[in-house]
């Protein structure tokens, strides 16, 4: 306990733990529904496309969070507009938007590396670091996380209805297009929060990994979200502490905090898969949880 109190006195540690925990809870709510909708690849694509805004913001000297947010939300709406009605259409839309976006990311990072911004643009945008977050950005991150959670709660039931039976939902007066577009916006916010925490490339793990664990472990939706949030928060806290302490273990060469968090999420996911294969948890828990709450 004394060790944790000593670490809490370090401002970088406080910022990393507060931001990481907040983002873990928000992405747990969004990630569970993303997995249920079968849009994990879309979430991965948005994390890649978030790097467009992050790299542009880095080049212009603007807060990267605004760049991540604008790029991921606009890309999500773009995917929805191009091909949200059919799964095959979504795949085509994702491919078109992803290829174009990554080209712009390459351009902006190259310009940043050859300009006055130095050579750290790629690392900052693509892999991030919770230790490098400006404390003045913390309130904005918390507000965005709260907005995403509240918005997810508001559309939860109709969105589940649309996911399970879109035709029946439409026949019952549910505005499928509005619900799908709203979810893509919320997913964009979650991707932006993950990108500012562990980087654009690695944020998929924070969005999908804990959610997948929650859906393996829990039978009910609320329990799946709670389990996902728990996995995410534990991974963040242990990852942050391991990364910080690794400075003393490796002679001054700290392990990347983003790597530590993602590695822990992977370990927890593999443990959940083993538990499921041994029959200790219900393999269909997540699917039943989703259907039961429609």
N, C-alpha and C positions, 0 to 999 in steps of 0.2 A: 504493500500500500504506500509506503514511504517513497518507493521508487516511482510509482505513478504520480504522486504528488510533486516530486521533484521535476518530472518530465512536464507536468502541467504548467509549471512556472515558466517554461520556455515558450515564447510567443508563437514561434513557428509550429510547435507541437499543438498548442491550443487551436490555432487556425486550422491545421490539418485534420485534427480530430473532430472539430465542430463541423467543418465543411464536409468531410468524408461521411460522417454519420448522417447529416441532413440529406445528402445526395443518395446515400444507401437506402434510406427509408422511402424517398420519393421514387427512385428507380425501381424499388421492389413493387410498389403499387402499379406502376406503368408496365414493368417487365412481365409480371404475371399475366396481365391481359394480352400483352404482345405475344407471348408464347401460346396462349389459348387461341388467339386469332391466326396462328400459323404465320406470323409476320416477323419472325426472328431475322430472316435475311434482309427484309426491308429495314429493320432496326440497324443491322450491321452496315447496310448501304448508307443510311443516314449518318452514322458515325464517321464514315469515310468522307462524306460530303460536308460534314461540319468543319472539316479541315480547310475547306475553301474559305469559309468566313473567318476562321481562326487565323489562317495565314494572311488574309487580306488585312485583318485588324492589326496583326503584328507588323505588317509592312507600313501601315498608316500610323502606327503608334497609338491605336485605340485599344481599350480594354478588350481582351480576347473573348470574354464571355458574350459580349454583344455580337461579335462576329460569328461565334459558334451558334448562338441563338437564331440570328437572322438566317444563316445558311441552312440550318437543319429544319427550321419551320417551313421556309420557302421550298426546300427540296421535298419535304413531306407533302405539302400541298401540290407540288408538281407531279409527284407520283400518283396522288389521288386523282388529279385532273386528267392525266394521260390514260390511266388504266385501272381504276379502282373497282370496276364492276365485275371483272373476271380475273381469276387467279393468273391465267396465262397473260392477260393484259398487264397485270401488276409486274410480272417478271420482265416483260419487255420494257415497261416504263422504268423499272429499277435499273436495268442495264443501260438505257440511254442516258438517264440522269447521272448515274455513277461514272460512266466513262467521260462525260463532259466535265463533271466536277473535278475529277482527279487531274485532268489536264490543267485546269485553272490553279489547282493547289500547287502543282509543280512549278508553274510560272511564278506565283506569288512568293513561294519559298526561295526560288532562285534569285528573284529580285531582292529579297530580304538579305540573303547571304552575300550578295555582291554590293549591297548598299551600306548604309551606316548602321544597320541593325546588328551586324556581326554575323557569326556563323552558327548561332544557337537557335535559329528559327525553326528548323526541322524538329529538333528535340523538344522545344517548347510547345509547338503546335501538335505534333503527332503523338508524343509520349507524356508530356506534361509533368507536373510535380505538385503534390499538395503542399509541400514545404515552400513553394515559390508563389503561392497565392497571396495577393495583397490583402491585408486585413480589412481594408475599406470596401473590398468586394464581398465580404461575408454577408452583410445585410441583404444585398441584392440576390445572392445565391439562396438565402433562406426564404426570401419573398417568392422567388420563382419556384422553389420547391413546394411551398405552401399553395401557390396557384395551381400547380400541376396536380397536387393531391386533391384539392377541392374540385377542380374541373373533372378529374377522373371519377370522383364520387357522384357528381351530378349526372354523368352520362353512363354510369356503370350498368344499370339494369337494361336500358334500351340497347346499349352496345353489346351486351351479352346476347340479347334477343336477336340482334342482327347477325351476330357471329354464328349462333346455332342454327337459325332458320331465317335467312334474309327475306325470302318470299313471304313467309308468314308474318314477319315483322312489318313488311311493307303493307300487307293486307290489313294489318291492325292499326295502321296510321302512323307507324314509326317512319321518320324521315331518314332513310338509310344513308343518303348522300351526306346530309348534315352530320350525322353521327360519325360516319367514316372520316370525314374531313376534320371534325373536332378531335377525333382520336389521333390523327396524324399530326395535328398541331401539338397535342399533349406529348406525343412520342418525340416530337422535335425538341420540346423543352427538356425532356428527360435525357435525350442524347446530348444536348448542350451542357447540361449539368454534369453528365459523365465525362464529357470531353474536357471541361475545365478542371476536373478532378484527377483523372488518370491519363488524359490525352485522347485525341480523336480516334487513333487507331485501336487503343485498348479499351475504350469505353463500352464496347459490346459486351465484354466479360462482366462488367458491373451491371449492365442492363439485363442480360439474359441469364447469366450464371446463377445468382441467388434466386431468381424467379423460378428457374428450372428445379432447383433444390426444393423450394417451397412446394411446388406442385407434385414432386415425388413424395414428400414427407406428409402432406396434409390431405385430409378428405374434404374439408370445407374451404370455401374461398377465403373467408376471413383468416382462417388458420394458415392457409398457403401464403397469404400476404405477410402475416406475422412471422412465419418461418423464414420467408425470403428476406424480410427486413433484418431479422436476427443474423442470418448468414452474412448479409452485406455489412452490417455494423461490426460484427466480430472480425470479419476479414479486413476491414479498414483499420480497426484499432490495432490488431496484431501486426498487420502489414506496416503501419506507420511506426510502431515501436521497434519492430525488427529492423526496418530501414534505418531508423535513427541510431540504434545501438550498434548496427553493423560497422559504423565508422571506427569503433574501438576494436572490433574483431579483425578487421582487414587492413589495419595500419593506415587509416585515413582515406580509404576508397569505399564510400558508402554504396550499398545496394540501392538500386532505383526503387523508390516507394511504390511507383506504379507496378513494377514487376512483382514486388512482394505481395501486393494486394491481389493481383490477377493470379499469381501462383497459388495463393491460399484459396481463392474461389474455385480454381480447378481442383485442388485437393478435396475440398468439401463436396464438390459435385461428384467426383469419383467415389467418395465414401457413400454418398446417397445412392449412387447407381449400384454399389456393392450391396447395400442394405436392401434395395429393391430386388436384386437378383437372388438374395437369400430368402426372400419372402417376408422380410421383417417390416416392410411397408407395402401399401397397396399400390401396384403399378399404375392403376387407372384412377388414382385419387384425384389428380388434377382435373381430368376430363369430367369426372362425376361432380366435382365441386362446381365447375362452370355450368353444367346443365342444371344442377339442382337449384341454382339461384336465378334462373331465368324467370 
